[in-house]
Amino acid sequence: MSAFVIDAFEFSRSNGHRDGVTPVAEMSRLSKECADQSGEIAWAVDGAVTIQGYPSMTLSVSGTVQLVCQRCLAPFAYEMDSSTMLVLGKDDEDADAIEEILDDESVDVIVGTRDCDIRDLIEDEALLALPTVPKHEVCPDTKQLDALKAVKPSPFAGLKDLKTE
């Protein structure tokens, strides 16, 4: 069994802790969203039990990835830093019931397993930390953007001259 595969319920009950650093190149879904496969994601997973007695894990990711700016189409470094609490249900019905009881948008309730691969959770959190529309605060090279913004005459502008009375 892989060192990344845990019994999520036992991990939570025993206040387990794992941390590490994973290259972006080893995260296939994340690397598809990036301009290149450079960079690393530092991560930590901590098990706990909520005040209500539900097993939970706090998952944190941070690191720098290269994204493509949607304004100027140039790559840029994006610094991610995200953390979320996952509360574990035994099955879908249990997860739905827990979600109703907690009624907290900042907490995600998922179905836990006895063979949970935390690499999937880490990659999920990294993907959720990415912006919906990545862009520079201020684009460094706006030549392409300026060219697109240049006013071009409408191809229909000449039709008004053809109008007969």
C-alpha positions in Angstrom: 0.0 0.0 0.0 1.2 3.5 -0.9 2.3 5.9 1.8 -0.4 8.3 0.4 -3.2 5.9 1.0 -4.8 6.3 4.4 -7.9 5.1 6.3 -9.5 8.5 6.5 -11.6 7.7 9.5 -8.6 6.3 11.5 -6.4 9.2 10.4 -9.0 11.7 11.7 -9.6 9.8 14.9 -5.9 9.6 15.7 -5.2 13.3 14.8 -2.9 12.1 12.0 -0.5 14.4 10.1 1.2 14.1 6.8 3.0 16.8 4.8 5.3 17.0 1.8 6.1 18.7 -1.4 4.9 17.3 -4.8 6.1 18.6 -8.2 3.4 20.0 -10.5 4.7 17.6 -13.2 3.4 14.7 -11.0 -0.1 16.1 -10.9 -1.6 15.4 -14.3 -4.8 17.4 -13.9 -3.1 20.4 -12.4 -0.3 20.4 -15.0 -2.9 20.6 -17.8 -4.1 23.9 -16.4 -0.6 25.4 -16.2 1.6 27.0 -18.8 4.4 24.5 -18.0 5.1 21.8 -15.5 7.5 23.7 -13.4 6.9 24.4 -9.7 6.1 22.4 -6.6 3.1 22.3 -4.3 3.8 22.1 -0.6 0.9 20.4 1.2 -0.2 19.3 4.7 -3.1 17.1 5.8 -4.2 17.1 9.5 -6.8 14.8 10.9 -9.2 15.8 13.7 -12.7 15.4 15.0 -15.1 18.3 14.9 -16.9 19.7 18.0 -19.9 17.7 16.9 -17.8 14.5 16.8 -17.5 14.1 13.0 -14.1 12.9 11.6 -12.4 15.7 9.6 -9.3 16.6 7.8 -7.8 20.0 7.2 -5.9 20.2 3.9 -3.5 23.0 3.0 -1.7 23.6 -0.3 0.8 26.4 -1.3 3.2 27.0 -4.0 3.9 28.8 -7.3 2.6 27.6 -10.6 2.9 29.1 -14.1 -0.5 30.1 -15.6 -1.4 31.8 -18.9 -2.8 35.3 -18.6 -6.1 35.4 -20.4 -5.6 39.1 -21.3 -2.2 39.1 -22.9 -1.6 35.3 -23.3 1.8 35.5 -21.6 2.7 33.1 -18.8 3.0 34.4 -15.3 3.8 33.0 -11.9 0.7 32.5 -9.7 1.2 32.1 -5.9 -1.4 29.8 -4.4 -2.1 29.4 -0.7 -5.3 27.6 0.2 -6.7 25.6 3.1 -10.0 23.8 3.6 -11.7 21.6 6.1 -13.2 18.3 4.9 -15.7 16.6 7.1 -16.2 12.9 6.4 -19.4 11.0 6.1 -19.7 7.2 5.9 -21.8 7.3 2.7 -23.8 9.8 0.6 -26.8 9.9 2.9 -24.6 10.4 6.0 -22.6 13.2 4.2 -25.9 14.9 3.2 -27.2 14.7 6.8 -23.9 16.1 8.2 -24.0 19.0 5.7 -27.5 19.8 6.8 -26.5 19.8 10.5 -23.3 21.8 10.1 -24.9 24.3 7.7 -21.5 26.0 7.1 -20.4 27.0 3.6 -16.8 27.1 4.6 -16.7 23.3 5.3 -16.9 20.7 2.6 -18.5 17.4 3.5 -17.2 14.4 1.5 -17.7 10.6 1.7 -14.6 9.2 3.5 -13.0 5.9 2.7 -10.8 3.4 4.4 -8.4 3.6 1.4 -8.3 7.3 0.7 -5.5 8.4 -1.6 -4.6 11.9 -0.3 -2.8 12.7 -3.6 -6.2 13.1 -5.2 -7.4 15.4 -2.4 -4.2 17.5 -2.6 -4.6 17.9 -6.4 -8.3 18.8 -6.0 -7.4 21.5 -3.5 -4.6 22.9 -5.8 -7.1 23.0 -8.7 -9.7 24.8 -6.6 -7.0 27.3 -5.5 -6.5 28.4 -9.2 -8.3 31.5 -10.4 -11.2 31.0 -12.8 -9.7 33.5 -15.2 -6.0 33.8 -14.6 -4.5 37.2 -15.5 -1.7 39.6 -14.5 -2.5 42.5 -12.2 -1.0 44.6 -15.0 0.1 42.9 -18.2 3.8 43.5 -19.0 3.4 43.5 -22.8 0.2 44.8 -24.3 1.1 44.9 -28.0 -1.2 41.9 -28.8 -4.0 43.3 -26.6 -3.6 46.8 -28.2 -3.8 45.3 -31.7 -7.0 43.6 -30.9 -8.5 46.8 -29.4 -7.5 48.9 -32.5 -10.6 50.2 -34.1 -11.2 48.7 -37.5 -13.9 50.0 -39.9 -16.9 47.8 -40.1 -17.1 45.8 -43.3 -20.7 47.0 -43.6 -19.8 50.7 -43.4 -19.5 50.9 -47.2 -23.0 49.6 -47.7 -24.6 52.9 -46.7 -23.0 54.4 -49.9 -24.7 51.8 -52.1 -28.2 52.7 -50.8 -30.5 53.8 -53.6 -33.3 56.2 -53.1 
